[in-house]
Each structure stands twice: as structure tokens, then as C-alpha cells.
Amino acid sequence: MPRIAVIGAGIAGLTAAYTLQKRGLDVQVFEREATPGGRMRSEQHGDFIVERGAQFIASSYRNMRALAAELEIDGQIEKLTDSRNAILKRGEFVMSEYEGLTAIRRSRDLSLTSKLRLAAIGWPLWRNWHRLDFYHPERLARLDNESAAAYVDRIFGREVLDYLIEPAFASTFTVLPENMSKAFMLNTIATLFRGFRLLAFRGGNGLLTQTLAARVPVRLGADVTRVHATRTGVTVDFADGESERFDQAIVAVPGNSVSKLCPGLTASERQFFSGVRYAASIIAFVMADASALPPFYGAGIPRREKVRLYGMAVENAKPGVVPPGKTLFNYAFSEAAAAALMDQPDHAVVAALETELAKLPLKNLDTTEGYVIHRWPSLVPQFWPGYHRSLRAFLRRADRTGRLQFAGDYLVGPYTEAALTSGLRAASAITGAT
């Protein structure tokens, strides 16, 4: 029976391992951290459940929904009790909706002129509908010819860029429109128009990775330093000096770590991985009294408002994560602010957060009960201008490192469904080769 190593116990690696084991292969997962789940795990803090990474899932996540059903945890998926959005504009939160043109027309965050100009979005969506594929971003390579910022400013105007596109994408994907491809923006908008409802696992989205980790062998605290493939097998080296031999391996770590881990990559692979970029951020959770509860789930914060946060969310909308009578906020620092604070102690991050919160029209935050700080040097991959073309070339490459497969959100999109899908594909590539 072939032995397969899976490096990384995030949703991509765990899905790959579970799929391979189900197909009769001998699998071993190695995870550097003390807890599996990667960027999809949940932590208990007193009576609160704090998400470490993935904040929600969506009704359109067909592979995740199917896997949850197979694991018999689909009954734990519930709608958010509130999915309303807001935008900070001139110091006040203004309700704003993105789910279709009708919702945008009703929103109060844009002028009538901007709303009329937005009607032009229908043409590129209709013209490219057959290419706009959530699961295959490489098909959008021909649309990957400019940044979202340049495109939106030219076609829809500065107000749409500043008060719709920037806050919506920055608060969700931690990416500014100048660092985001037009192709990625159009693909995301098409996904919303096809139907997109916010959901979550009751008690935390980490339920999925916890359930998977209980089904496959996972060695925690295993610091893999090198994965070396030859024509006859794969050697996995560890920081403690030990090595293990396998027939094949799936490398399911952030894409910007692959080259260092796999020194034997081909030239085209190394070129691709050198261009994989991740957004860095600090996510701060604030526990407060219920009197602080605002009338929305999420809010985007444009740079024009001079607040060093990309956005915020109110965790009360998720089932089973906030105790009665309490409120749990999460705030995403801007990339620039996160870079300045990344190596600072928690108290310095909290002090910086309180300075920014004083600029927001939030009430009763003097009842704050505690903070949880999560630092993410590599939070989500950025589909920058040119990345879709680079991804297509990588997927079509002729020179491939034998016996190695790769899995991660950077191969499909900055979503948990994308990471999960990449794990399924890596497992299929392994079983097709064995």
C-alpha cells in the first residue's frame, strides 16, 4: 500500500488526507502547530468561541457542504441571524448591501450618479459569464489585464471605488483594490449574483477541521524542514534531525512557504511560488456587554475615513459562539497598521485598537471585558494583477516535480472552500498516479 505524507493540517491538508485514506491509501499528516486546523479553527475563551481564521462559510460552498454531510455534521450548519452590512462614511455607519443590483440601488452609501454608473457592471459579467468560475480562476487569465482599482475608477468612478469596492474587498479579503486583479473582482461579484448566503457551523467553524483531524492520523508539533522528492520516493526531514520515507507527498502549506520547504522544485514551479503573495493582518476580538451591539453584522471602513482598520464584524450573528447578554466584535487592522504592530506585545496592539475605535460611532465600549489578538503574517493569498495568468501557466506546466502535489487556497481562491477544493484535487492527482 502506498504511503503518502501530507504536510500541513489545515483544511486543504486534512481534506486531502481524509480523501486518500477513504480510497485505501496509508496517510500520515504532519502539522507544526500544537492544534490542527490551520486558518480554520475555533478557540474557547471563557464563554466565547473565537474563530482563528475563517469567519464564515457560504451557501455556495458545494464541496464543503458535501463533505460536512458525509461527516454527518451538516446539521450544525446554520444561517447567520443577521447578514446586514454597513459602510463608514463621513464618520457614520451607513447601511449598505452588495447582493445584487436591487440591493445596491436601495443602499444609502452611494449617490444616484454612482448607482446609475454601476449598471454598466452587467456588460462584463454577461460577456464573460462562461469564464467566471469560482472553482477555476485560471480561466480568467484573459481578463487579468489591470488592477481592480484602475478598472473601477475608469468605468464606475471614484465614489464606487472608495465606498463600495475597497471596503467590501478589504474587509473580506484583506486586500486593497490596487493589489487585486480586475479578474478576481469580477469573479467574486459573479459569485455573489449567483446566490451567496452567509452560514457558519454552530459553535465555531473549526468543527469541520476538528472532525477531519479525528478521522486521520495527525502528528502535531512535527516541524518539517524539507520535503525532497526523487524518482523513487519522497523524504520528509524534521527539525529534530529525524527523517521519514514516503511514496508521495502533498504539500499543503501557505504558497509563500513552499519554495523553502521543497528545494527540488522545477524552474517553472519556483517562478510561480516566488509570486505567491499573502496579506498580513492582525485580527483583534473584543468581548463586551450586549449594550454595545450595533444593528449590522459587518462593516467596511474606507481609507478615506482615516481609520487604520479595514473592517469589523459582530460575532453575535453566528450560532453558539457568544453567550447571552454579551457581544463579541472582531476588527481587522489595515496591512500598514498590522505591519507596524506585528512584533509588538498584545497591550500595544490593544492600545492601538482603542485609538482607532474612538474614531468609530460605536456605543458602550467602555464595558469591554477582554481582548484576543491573532497575528497573521500570511492570512489570505492575494490574487494580484497578473496572478491569474501566472496560475494558469503553473497548472499547465510541463516540467513538474515528480511525486509531489500541492494544495492550498492560493491555487483556487482566498476562501476555505477553495482550500478544501485544492485538497480534493491533490488527492485525486495522487490516486490517479498510484
N, C-alpha and C positions, 0 to 999 in steps of 0.2 A: 504494500500500500504506500503510495507517495506521501512523503512528509512535507508539509507546507508551513512556512513561517509567515506570520502576519506581524508587521512592525507597526504598532500603534493601536490602542484600544478605544479610539473614538468611534463615532457612528459608522464611518466608512470601513475601518478595520474589523469591527465587530460584525457588521453585516456580511462582509466577505468571509470571515471565519465561520459564521453560522451557516452560510450557504454552502461552503466547501464541506463542512462536517456533515451536513444533511445529504450531500452527494457521495458520502462514503470515504472522504479523504481524512488523513491524520493531520490535524491542525494544532499549532501552538501559537498563541498570541503573546507578544511581549509589549509591556507598557512601562514607560519610565516612571510615571507618577504612581502614587500610592492608591489611587482610586481610578477605576476605569470610567470612560465616558467622554474624555476629551472636552470639546466645546459643546457637549450636550449632556450635562449632568446637573443634578439639583442638590443643594445643601440645606441642612436643617440648622437654623439659627434661632434658638428659643422656640417659640410657637410659629415662626415664619419659615417658609420654604423659599430659598433664594436660588434663582437659576444662574448657573455658571456657564454662560454661553447662550445657547438657543433660547429665545424668549417666547416663541410661539411656533406652531405648525399651521398648515393651511389645508383647506378642504380640497385643494387641487393636488395634494401630495399623494398620488395614486400608489406609488411603491411603498411609501411609509404606511399608508392605510392598510395595504395588503399584508405587509409584514406584521403589523400590530394585530390584525385579525388572525394570522397564523399562530402568533404567540398568545392569543386569547386575552389581549389587553385592549382591544379596540373599544370595549365598553367603557374604558377610562378616558376616552377622548370626548371632550365637550366643547361647545361653543363658548367663546368669551362672552361674559354678560354685558359687556359694553365695548364696542369697536369704534366709537366715535373718535375723530381726530380734530386737532386744533393746530393753529399756526400762531406763533408770537409775531404780532405786527404792531409797531408803534407802542410797544410796552404792554399790550393787552393780548390775551389769548382769544383768537377768533376761530370759530368752528369751521372746519374745512373737511371736505370729503373728496376722495380720489376714485371711487369705484364706479366709473362710467361718466359719460358726458352729462347726464341728467343731474347727477350728484354734484359735479363740478359747477354746473350752471346755478344750482341753489346755494352754493357756498358763498360766504361773505369775505373771503380773503383776497379776491381778485376783482379788479374793475371790470365793467361791462366790455370795454375795448379788449382787454386781455382774454376774456371769456370768448368773445367772438373770434379772436385770432386762434384760439385753441381748437376751433372747429377744423382747422387745417390738419390736425393730427390724423384725421380719418384717412387722408390720401396715402401717406407712407404705410399705415397699418394695412389698408386694403391691398395696396400694391404688393406688399411683402408678406401677406398673411401666411402663405405656404412655407415661407422660410422662418418665420418667427416661431421658434420651437424651444420651449422651456428646457427640454432634455438634451438638445443638441445645439448649443451656442455656436459651434464651429460652422454651422450652416449660414451664419450671418456674416461671414467674412467679407462679402462684397459690400455690406453696409457699414463696415468698420473703417470709415474714412475720415472721421473727425470726432472731436470730443462732444459730449452732450452739451457742455456749456456753449461752445461755438454754434452748434446746431440750434439750440433753443433760443439763444439770443438773436440769431439771424431770422428765424422763422416765426417765433412767438413773442419775442420781446423780453426786455429786462425784468419786468414785473413777474412774468411767468417763471423765469429762471430763478429769481431771488425768493419768491414766496410760494412756489409750488414745487418745482423740480429739486432745487437744492435742499430745502428742509425735508422733503419726503424721502429722498435717497440718502442724504447724510445721516438722518436719524435712524434709518433702517439698515443701511449697509456700511456706514462709517466711511463714506467716500464723497468727495466734493465733485461737482459736475465737470470741472476741468480735468479731473483724473479718471473720468468714466467715459466709456465709448458710447457714441450715439446708438450703436447696435444693441448694447446692453440695456440702455434706457428704453428703446422701442420694444425690445423683447419683454421687459418687465411690464410695461404698460399693456401689451397684448395679453399677458398672463392675467392681469387684473380684469381686463374686459371679458375674458373667457369665463370668469367666475372665480372668486377668491374670498373665502370667509376665514376669519381668524379662529383657530382652535388651540387647545392645549390639553395635555394629559393631566388628569386630576392628580393633585399632589406634586406636580413637577414633571417637566419633560424628560428628566433623567430616568423616568420609569422605563422608557424604551431601552436605553443603553444598559441599565441595571439588569433588565430581563435577559437581554442578549448575553451579557457577561456571565450570567448564571448558567448559560447553556453551553458555553465553550470554555476550553482551558485557557486561562489568562494568567500570566506570570507578571505580577506587579513589582515595581521597583527594579525592573530589568532595564538598565541603561545600555541600549545598543549603540555602539560607536562606529560599526562598519558593517555593511552588507556587501559581500563580494561574490559575484556570480562568475562561474566558469562554464565550460561546455558540459561538465558532468554534474554540477550541483551548485548550491549556494552555501557560503559560510557566513554565519552571523557571529560577530565578535562583540563582547561586552566590556564595560568599563573595568570590571574586576579581573580581567585577563582571561576569562573563560571564552570558549567558542563552541558553537553547535553547527552541525551539518544538516542541510535540508535539500530536498529535490528542487523546490522552487520557493519563491518568496513574493509576498505582496507588501510593498512599502506604502503604508497609509499614515504618513506624517505630513505636516504642512509642506506645501510645494517648495517653499524657500529653504527647507532643510534637506531636501533630497540629495543635492549635489555633494554636500559634505558627507552624508551618510553612505553614498554609493559612489566611490571613486572611479569605478569602471564604466561609467556611462559613456555612450557614444557621443560623438561631437554634436549631432543634432539634438540629442536629449539634453546635453549640458547647456547648449544655447537656449533651449526652451526654458529650462529650470532657472537659468540666470535672469529671466524676465518675469518670473512669478513674484508678484508683489502682494504684500498683506498690509491692511490698515492696522495701525496700532491705536489702542484706546484704553481708557480706564473707565470702568463702569462702577458707579457708586450707588449703593442701595441705602435708602433712608427709611427707617421704621418710625412711624408717627401715630398719633391719635387719629381716630376716624374723622374728627372735625376738620382735618386737613384735606379731605377727599375732594378733588376737583371734578367737574362734570364731563370728563372725557377719559379715553384710555391712553392715547398717545398724543404727543405734541412735538412738532418740528420747530427748530429755532434757527432762523436765517442768520448769516453772518452780519447782515446789516443791523441787527439788533444789538450788536456789541456784547454778546454773552458768549462765554467760552464753553458752551455746551452745544452739541448737535441736536439733542432732543431729550425727551423724558417719556416715561410710561408709568401708568398706575397699575400695579400688580393685582389690585383687588378684583379686576375683571377676570382673572384666571381662577379656575375651580380649585379649592382646597389648599391655597398657599398663604392666605392671610387670615389670622384669627379674627373672630368677631370683635368689633369695636376698634379695629386698628386700620392703618393704611400703610402700604409699602410702595415707595417710589423707586424707580431706577433712573439714573441720569448718565448719559454718555458724554464724556468730555470730548471736545474737539481734538483732532490729531495734534495740533500745535500745543494745546494745553497738556495733553497726555504725554507728549514727548518731554515737556519741561518737568512733569511731575512723576514720571515713570519710576525713577530711583529714589523718590522722596518717601519718608515714612508716612504711615496712614494719617497721622494727625495733621501733617502738612496738606495732604490731599483733602481732608475734611475741611480744613480752614479755607482752601481754595474753593471748594464746593460751596461753602456758606457765603463766600463773597459773591459767587455767581447767582446763587438762589435769591439773594437780596435784590437782584435786578428783575426777578420774575413776579408776576401778580398772583402769588400763592399765599394762602391764609393759614394761620395757626401752625406754622412750622416751628414755633417756639416749644411745641410739645414733642419734639424729636426725642426718640427713645434709644436710638442706636444707629450705627453705620456698618456696612460691609463693603469693602473695597476689593475689586477684582482688577488686576493689571493684565493687559493683553498686548504683548509686543507683536503678536500675529493673530489678530482677531478674525478677519474675513479677507478672502482674496479680492483684489481689485481688478475688475475687467476694464483695464485702461485702454485708451485709443490705440489700436493695433494688436491687442491681445487676442481677439477672435481669429485674426489671420495667423498669429503665432500658434494658437491652439490647433487650428486646422492642420498646419504643417506638421506639428508634433504627432497628431493622431494618424497622419498619412505617412510618417517617416518609414523609410526602407531599412535604415540601419538601427536595429533595436538590440538592446542588451538582452541576451537570452536568459531565460529562467526567472526574469523579474517582471512583475506587473506593478502598476501604480494606482493608487486610489486616493481621492481627496476632493474637496469641494472645488478646488481650483480647476478641475477638469470639466465641470458642468456648470457650476454657479455658486454664489455665496449664500447657500441655503442648506439646511440639514437634509432636505430631500435630495439635493444634488450630491452631497457627500454619500448618502446611502446608495443612491443610484450608481455612483462610481464604484462602490464596493461590490454591488451585484455584477457589474461589468468585469471587474478584475477577477472575480471568482469564475465567471463564465470563460474568460480567457485562459485561466488555469486549467479548467476541466476540459476545455477544447484542445489543450496541448498535451494532456496526460493520456 
